[in-house]
Structure formats: C-alpha cells, structure tokens
Amino acid sequence: MEINPSISVVIPAYNAAKFLPEVIRSVLEQTYQDWELIVINDGSTDETTAVVEKYCQLDARIRLVNQENSGVSAARNLGVDLAKAELVAFLDSDDIWFKDKLSVHVNYMNIDQDIGVSFARVELMDFDGRTTGKFTNNITDNIQPQTFFYTNPTVTTSNIVLRKSIFKEIDGFDKKIHYSEDIDLLFRIALKKKWKIVGIDQVLVKYRSHDSGLSSKLEKMEDGWIDLMEKARKTAPHLVKEHYCAAHAAHLQYWARQTLRLKMSPSLGIHLINRALFKSWKSLYKQPKTVALVIILYIRFLLFSVLRFSI
C-alpha cells in the first residue's frame, strides 16, 4: 500500500548538473525523513537527467519528471501538482538546506494549522559554496500584503514551505511574472488574509549568490518589480497607490547599496540613488542609513571623477 509522505520537496532544475549532487544530498541528510523529492527537469541540455537518475536509483523517494523548457514557475507548478503531501517545500537547484530544515518547518506548521507559509533566516554563500559569514535578519512579526512591495522577507524560494491547498487555491506561480514570481505568490497569499505567513528565527537555508551577473540583471529585476506592481494594481489599487513610490525607492536604494558591495561603477550607484530620492525624498530624513548611503555614494563618485580626470 502506498504511504504518502508528510512533506513534498520540489526542485526545478535547468542545466543544474554542477550543483545538484550537493543540493540533493542536503535533502537526503535531513533529520526528518518522511519526505518525497520531485525534481522537475526543465528541458536541460547538460547532465542534469543523468545526475538525478543516479539518485532515483539510490532512493525510491526521489522522482525525476522531464518537461520541455517552460520556465521555473511552470516547473514549480508541475511539481506541486504531482506532490503527494499537503506541505510543500521549494528548493532551488543551487541552494542548500541545513539538516533540520524540514523537521523545524513540519513541527512548526503542524502545531498551528492557521500558518499557510513559513520561512526562516538565510546564510549567504558565494558562488563556490563558501560561506560569506553573513546571515539575513529577515524575520518579522507583522507581515502585511504591502510588505512584499518593499522587500522579500523569505529572500529565496528555497526558504518557502507552504500548504498545497493554499497554493492551488491561488493558482500557483504566475508564469508571466519574472524575477518577482515568488514575491507575487506571497503577496497574493497575504492579500487573502486567511492564513499566517510566519518567520522562524533559525538559520535553515544556505543561499548561493550569483553576483557576477547583477549589473546586467538590474534592469530586468526592475522590470519584473514593475510587472508585479501593475498586476497588484488590479487587485489592490489602494495599496499600490499608497506605497508605490516609497517601495520603488526602497528597491532603488537596495540596488545602489549593491553597487558598493560589488565595487560596480560609481556612476551607476549615483544614478540609482538619485532616482530613489526623486521617487521618495522623505526617505532621506526618515532613515539615517539612507543619509549615510547617499554620502558614501557621492564621495565615491567624486573620488572616481577626480582620479579619472587627473590621469
């Protein structure tokens, strides 16, 4: 007789052969073992299929499903459709879980049936999997729908555990949304106001940073955020009207900070912070960190300009 697991893990994979062995091992090594793992191969052209098939032979709880390349949202939606459990955990094909990830979430969500989504804190690692020594402080007790206009408290989809019934009720990930598909999903759940979205104050996920391509992605990330807001405008026009400028400014400030961290073009940092201040100049005096950021960016830009013209 087939026994259904307590939680289903969904990994969307596209040309992910390099990192998949470590990712799958982080599931195999969970202290909580009543799980199934569904890997959706999204039309990969590398050795992804062979890598996953090897693990399928080692453990009957692992399933490989192949589909034509349709995007990460379509892959995750298919994974949830096939999931046998009511609880579903997402894991990206290059992130890693701590060993007690599933145990903590299952216990947490079984205790309170009103929790629709749970997430935890995240450790940041570099592209090669080395820890950066940095941890997110993303836990908040007051998550509102508009929270997702300003930030993504879950940081990565690999951090999200939710109930399948909720996911199906809101029709899953929107395949037309890019770069903000997880935020759109969480916003729609929060907008229903029927379920709690709760943060667990433990570090349970290692998130792999792909900083090398950030500059080329900034424009696409902003386009994705704008698409998200335009969609939100149809269901919550009052929230969008109230928060649009301030939320846009918050994202522009974040990207401006990234130009410092990654030692990117000073002119790009100035461009982003100027746009942020134009969108919401009140943030300059409401947040001391913003004042410091503006000063640092302008000093960096001036020093760069002086050095450039003196050569």
C-alpha angles and dihedrals in degrees: 000000000000114000117205118225124238093238136020121214118208121198118182108204131192117168088334101142093119097063104021098090092058092042094051091045089056087061094044090052096054115130087223107067106178094100143109124215121214116190114194110203103208099204097297119186097197130067095292093117094050092048094052094042089058090057092044088060091050097048127026091206090072120085130187119208120184125207136167113267103284104147136267096283093054089048093051092046091053090048092054091047089057095042115117096197131075091225116067127190122194122214124181118224095250103039128088134218128219112242096256096047097110095036093056095046096045092049092045095050095042091057094054115034091187090071107100098174132020131186138169142207121291136224115215119225130180126248092274093052098257116140117249092203089241126123129187120244094206102137116118133167097210110057111170128177091258090055087080092057090065104035147347106246091190090058094199136026087238086073097058125102117174144159116269092221090059092046091052093045092059093040096249126253118358105239091204093061117085130189090005102050093118092048090050090052093050092045091055091049092049091047091061090061089204098108138042121244103206135185121217114214096227132096105243106149136059110210119203114222120218097191096154093079098040098106092054091046099050094086092046091047090053091046088052092051091049090050088051092052094046090053091046089051089067094057103027109022093159092057093047092049092050099045109024100099096040092046092048089050090051091055093046090052091051092052090047089055089051090058088060095046093048095039092238127163112312090217090058091053091050091047091053097045092046090054090048092053091046090053095048116001091173089075088071093072099025094060120043089198089062091054090052091047092052092049093048094047094049093047090049091049093048093048090049091049093049092049092046094052094042093058 
